[in-house]
């Protein structure tokens, strides 16, 4: 395998295997950002290959991948096909959405991070297919930040939310297909299923099939796959953004702008009252591996501090192999909290202002409580690295790709 040999995503392998009989009816979970190597949308490529699509399912941000975060999406129609939204009042498909289907294809670009809701939409669809005995066909795609590194520990039991479930680590180190295998482990099955009244996942079905990639190594970043990148959601414009996301997404749980409404979301953070030079100097003095900081000045067009001049820092990842996004994010958050004790605050949940969104991201209140008590950044980081051995064992059971060429 040469560095220029293109990775073949699982959808190519599925299409090459040929379509089922025209009498069958197929569902498809995807969005417009999930594309073929030639740039065609996956749903179009399947129709052109005579796969009998009967229904489409869309995740957060909508089938067009253009809605902002947390916006509830309605059902719609595309080329005569019903598009069932799985991000709104409905987060799991209803039985009537599946009972007339012969199989459901799942092909969605995930970004390697526990907080990303596409993981839980895929899990919900797999689980409902298992309950009804319908084959789920998972088409694997690259983990854009590499599937060889894990950051943080398992999500504690009882802290499941829309941005954390199944015991995943913040940077989980799995591809989509491996994640589907991980969901079969006893460890993952010990967690309450996403948005389900059931206390445990249904028995894994032998009808679930994974179409693995070809020419893929788990240490690959997206740039090494020679595949085209299309933003899977509006605030992930490039693979560089995905690389920092497991750390700077923590700022969504604070009153600090994480850069939404700018051209560098999650790569810049700030607020109108931050002292940018002081913050940059403090972070730079830590000599965190694989990253440097510069000052940033920006005016978000929407989201936190929309229309206000903000000051802060921008991250520049210089060595992805040594860079630890989660540790970097904790150091940034801890430093900003220490430098701005009177203006920093935690963001409340929209649906329950008495609770904090950071608890969903961090897996409980221990992280927030410790920082509020003045703990060290090392202690705060360790709280996010609990249960690493349990997660490592379950993940190891799920791995398909070696670190060498296949």
C-alpha positions in Angstrom: 0.0 0.0 0.0 1.3 3.4 -1.0 0.5 6.7 0.7 -1.5 7.6 -2.4 -3.7 4.6 -2.5 -7.3 5.7 -1.7 -9.3 4.1 1.1 -12.4 2.3 -0.1 -15.3 3.1 2.3 -17.7 0.4 3.2 -20.4 1.9 0.9 -18.3 1.1 -2.1 -17.9 -2.5 -1.0 -21.7 -2.8 -0.5 -22.4 -1.4 -4.0 -19.8 -3.6 -5.6 -21.6 -6.6 -4.0 -24.7 -5.7 -6.0 -28.2 -4.7 -5.3 -30.9 -7.0 -3.8 -34.0 -7.9 -5.7 -36.1 -4.9 -6.8 -39.0 -6.3 -4.8 -37.2 -5.5 -1.5 -37.4 -2.2 0.3 -34.4 -0.6 1.9 -34.0 2.2 4.4 -30.9 4.4 4.6 -29.5 6.5 7.5 -27.2 9.2 6.0 -27.1 12.9 5.2 -26.0 15.0 2.3 -22.4 15.3 3.7 -21.9 11.5 3.4 -20.5 11.2 -0.1 -18.9 8.8 -2.5 -15.2 9.1 -3.5 -16.4 10.8 -6.7 -18.5 13.3 -4.8 -22.0 11.9 -5.3 -24.3 11.7 -2.4 -24.6 8.2 -1.1 -28.4 8.0 -1.6 -28.0 9.0 -5.2 -25.2 6.4 -5.8 -27.4 3.7 -4.3 -30.3 4.6 -6.5 -28.1 4.7 -9.6 -26.8 1.2 -8.7 -30.5 0.1 -8.5 -30.6 -0.4 -4.8 -34.4 -0.1 -4.0 -34.4 2.7 -1.5 -37.8 3.2 0.1 -37.1 5.5 3.1 -34.4 7.8 4.3 -33.5 8.6 7.9 -31.7 11.8 8.9 -29.6 12.6 12.1 -29.0 15.9 13.9 -28.5 18.9 11.6 -31.0 17.4 9.2 -30.6 15.4 6.0 -29.1 18.4 4.3 -26.5 18.7 7.2 -27.2 22.5 7.4 -29.2 23.1 10.6 -27.3 24.3 13.7 -26.9 22.2 16.8 -29.9 21.3 18.9 -32.4 22.5 16.2 -35.2 20.0 16.0 -35.7 18.7 12.5 -39.1 17.8 10.8 -39.7 15.0 8.4 -39.4 15.9 4.7 -39.4 14.5 1.2 -36.4 14.0 -1.1 -36.8 12.8 -4.7 -40.1 11.2 -3.8 -38.6 9.4 -0.7 -39.8 10.1 2.8 -37.0 11.4 5.0 -37.7 10.5 8.6 -36.0 12.8 11.1 -34.4 11.2 14.1 -33.5 14.5 15.7 -36.5 16.2 17.2 -39.3 15.0 19.4 -38.5 11.6 17.8 -34.9 10.3 18.5 -35.6 6.7 17.7 -37.5 5.3 14.7 -41.1 4.1 15.3 -41.9 0.5 14.4 -44.0 1.7 11.5 -40.9 3.3 10.0 -39.1 -0.1 9.9 -41.7 -2.9 9.6 -42.1 -2.6 5.9 -38.4 -2.6 5.2 -36.3 -5.6 4.3 -33.0 -4.0 5.5 -31.6 -0.7 6.7 -28.2 0.7 5.5 -26.3 2.9 7.9 -23.7 5.1 6.3 -22.8 8.3 8.2 -19.6 10.2 8.7 -18.8 10.2 12.5 -15.9 12.2 13.9 -14.3 10.0 16.6 -15.8 11.7 19.6 -18.3 10.7 22.3 -20.2 14.0 22.2 -21.2 13.6 18.5 -24.8 12.6 18.3 -24.6 10.6 15.1 -23.3 7.8 17.2 -26.5 7.6 19.2 -28.7 7.9 16.2 -26.9 5.0 14.6 -27.2 2.9 17.8 -30.9 3.6 18.1 -31.5 2.5 14.6 -29.4 -0.7 15.0 -31.3 -1.5 18.2 -34.7 -1.0 16.7 -33.7 -3.2 13.8 -32.6 -5.9 16.2 -35.9 -5.8 18.0 -37.8 -6.3 14.8 -35.4 -8.8 13.3 -34.5 -6.5 10.3 -30.9 -6.7 9.0 -28.8 -3.6 9.6 -26.0 -3.1 7.0 -23.3 -0.8 8.5 -21.0 0.8 5.9 -17.7 1.7 7.6 -16.0 5.0 7.2 -12.7 6.4 8.5 -12.4 7.9 11.9 -11.1 11.3 10.8 -8.9 11.9 13.9 -7.4 8.4 13.8 -8.7 5.2 15.4 -5.5 4.4 17.2 -5.7 6.8 20.1 -8.1 6.9 23.1 -8.4 10.0 25.3 -10.2 9.9 28.6 -12.1 7.0 30.3 -15.5 5.4 30.1 -18.6 7.3 30.7 -19.8 6.5 34.2 -23.1 4.5 34.5 -26.1 6.6 35.2 -24.7 9.7 33.4 -26.0 8.8 29.9 -27.3 11.7 27.8 -27.7 12.9 24.2 -24.0 13.6 24.1 -22.7 10.5 26.0 -23.7 6.9 26.1 -22.7 3.2 26.0 -19.6 3.8 28.2 -17.6 5.5 25.4 -14.4 7.5 26.1 -14.4 11.2 24.9 -12.0 10.2 22.1 -13.2 6.7 21.5 -10.6 5.3 19.0 -13.1 3.4 16.9 -14.4 3.5 13.3 -18.2 3.4 12.7 -18.1 -0.3 12.0 -16.0 -1.0 15.1 -18.4 1.1 17.1 -21.2 -1.2 15.8 -19.2 -4.2 17.1 -18.5 -2.4 20.4 -22.2 -2.0 20.9 -22.4 -5.8 21.1 -19.9 -6.0 24.1 -21.2 -6.8 27.6 -19.7 -3.5 28.7 -21.6 -1.4 26.2 -24.8 -3.4 26.8 -24.7 -2.6 30.5 -25.6 1.0 29.8 -29.2 2.2 29.3 -30.0 2.4 25.6 -30.3 5.9 24.1 -33.8 7.5 24.5 -35.3 4.0 25.1 -37.7 2.8 27.8 -35.7 -0.5 27.9 -33.1 -0.8 30.5 -30.7 -3.0 28.4 -30.0 -3.3 24.7 -31.8 -6.1 22.8 -29.9 -9.2 22.0 -27.4 -8.6 19.2 -28.7 -9.8 15.9 -26.7 -12.1 13.6 -28.4 -10.2 10.8 -26.3 -7.1 11.5 -23.6 -7.0 8.8 -20.6 -4.6 8.6 -19.1 -3.7 5.3 -15.5 -3.0 6.2 -13.2 -0.5 4.4 -10.3 -1.5 2.3 -6.8 0.1 2.2 -7.3 1.6 5.7 -4.9 1.7 8.7 -6.2 2.7 12.1 -3.6 5.4 12.7 -4.7 7.2 9.5 -5.9 10.8 9.8 -8.5 11.7 7.2 -5.8 13.4 5.1 -4.2 10.0 4.6 -7.3 8.3 3.1 -7.3 10.4 -0.1 -11.1 10.7 0.3 -13.0 14.0 -0.2 -14.0 15.8 3.0 -17.5 17.3 3.3 -18.5 18.9 6.6 -20.7 16.4 8.5 -22.3 19.2 10.3 -22.1 23.0 9.9 -19.5 23.7 12.6 -17.0 21.0 11.5 -15.6 22.6 8.3 -12.5 20.5 8.1 -10.7 17.5 9.6 -8.5 19.9 11.7 -11.6 21.0 13.5 -12.5 17.4 14.3 -9.0 16.9 15.8 -9.5 19.5 18.5 -13.2 18.9 19.0 -12.8 16.3 21.9 -11.2 19.0 24.0 -12.7 22.4 23.0 -16.2 21.0 22.9 -16.1 21.2 26.7 -16.5 25.0 26.3 -20.1 24.3 25.2 -20.7 23.7 28.8 -19.5 27.2 29.8 -20.2 30.9 29.0 -17.1 31.0 26.8 -17.6 31.1 23.0 -16.2 27.9 21.3 -16.0 29.8 18.0 -19.4 29.0 16.6 -20.4 31.7 14.2 -16.8 32.0 12.9 -14.8 30.3 10.2 -12.8 28.4 12.9 -15.3 26.9 15.3 -13.7 24.9 18.1 -10.2 26.0 17.0 -10.8 29.4 18.6 -12.3 30.2 22.0 -12.9 33.5 23.7 -15.2 36.1 25.3 -15.4 39.9 25.3 -13.7 40.0 28.8 -10.8 37.6 28.3 -7.2 38.9 28.4 -5.9 37.2 25.3 -2.2 37.8 25.7 -2.2 36.7 29.3 -4.2 33.6 28.4 -1.9 32.7 25.5 1.3 33.2 27.5 0.0 31.0 30.3 -1.1 28.2 28.0 2.2 28.4 26.0 4.2 28.2 29.2 2.7 24.7 29.8 4.4 23.4 26.7 1.6 21.0 26.0 2.6 18.4 23.4 1.7 18.9 19.8 0.0 22.3 20.0 0.8 26.0 20.1 -1.4 29.0 20.8 -1.9 32.4 19.3 -4.1 35.2 20.3 -7.5 35.5 18.6 -9.9 38.4 18.0 -13.3 37.5 16.5 -17.0 38.6 16.3 -19.3 35.6 16.2 -22.2 36.0 13.7 -24.4 33.7 15.8 -24.4 31.7 19.0 -22.6 32.9 22.1 -21.7 36.7 22.0 -23.2 37.1 18.6 -22.2 40.5 17.2 -19.8 41.2 20.1 -16.0 41.6 19.8 -14.4 38.6 21.5 -10.7 38.0 22.5 -9.2 34.6 23.2 -6.8 32.1 21.7 -6.5 29.9 18.7 -5.1 26.4 18.8 -2.6 25.2 16.1 -2.0 21.5 16.2 1.7 20.9 15.2 2.0 17.2 15.8 -1.3 15.2 15.8 0.5 12.0 17.0 1.5 13.6 20.4 -1.4 16.1 20.7 -4.0 15.2 23.4 -7.2 17.2 22.6 -8.9 16.3 25.9 -6.0 17.3 28.1 -5.5 20.5 26.1 -9.2 21.4 26.5 -9.1 20.8 30.3 -5.9 23.0 30.6 -7.6 25.8 28.7 -10.8 25.6 30.6 -9.0 25.4 34.0 -6.8 28.4 33.1 -9.7 30.6 31.9 -11.7 29.7 35.0 -8.7 30.6 37.3 -8.0 33.9 35.4 -11.6 35.0 35.4 -13.3 33.8 38.6 -15.9 36.5 38.6 -17.0 36.3 35.0 -16.6 32.6 34.1 -19.7 30.4 34.6 -21.2 27.1 33.6 -23.9 27.0 31.0 -27.3 25.7 32.3 -29.2 23.0 30.4 -31.9 24.6 28.2 -34.5 22.1 29.5 -33.5 22.4 33.1 -31.7 25.6 34.2 -30.9 24.0 37.6 -28.5 21.6 35.9 -25.3 22.2 33.9 -24.6 21.0 30.4 -20.9 20.4 31.3 -22.1 17.5 33.4 -23.5 15.8 30.3 -20.2 16.3 28.5 -18.0 15.3 31.4 -20.2 12.4 32.6 -21.5 13.7 35.9 -20.9 16.7 38.2 -17.6 15.5 39.7 -15.5 17.4 37.1 -17.5 20.7 37.6 -17.5 20.4 41.3 -13.8 19.8 41.5 -12.9 22.8 39.4 -15.2 25.0 41.4 -13.4 23.8 44.6 -10.1 24.9 43.0 -8.6 21.6 42.2 -5.5 21.3 40.0 -5.8 20.8 36.2 -4.2 17.4 36.7 -6.8 16.3 39.1 -9.6 17.7 36.8 -8.1 15.7 33.9 -7.9 12.5 35.9 -11.6 12.8 36.6 -12.2 12.5 32.9 -9.9 9.4 32.7 -11.8 7.2 35.1 -12.6 3.6 34.1 -10.0 3.5 31.4 -9.3 -0.2 31.8 -12.9 -1.3 31.5 -13.3 0.7 28.3 -10.0 -0.5 26.9 -11.0 -4.1 27.3 -14.4 -3.6 25.6 -12.8 -1.6 22.8 -10.1 -4.2 22.2 -12.9 -6.8 21.6 -14.2 -4.6 18.8 -11.2 -3.7 16.8 -11.0 -4.8 13.2 -8.2 -2.8 11.6 -4.5 -3.4 12.4 -2.0 -0.5 12.5 -0.3 -1.8 9.4 -1.4 -1.8 5.8 -4.2 -4.3 4.9 
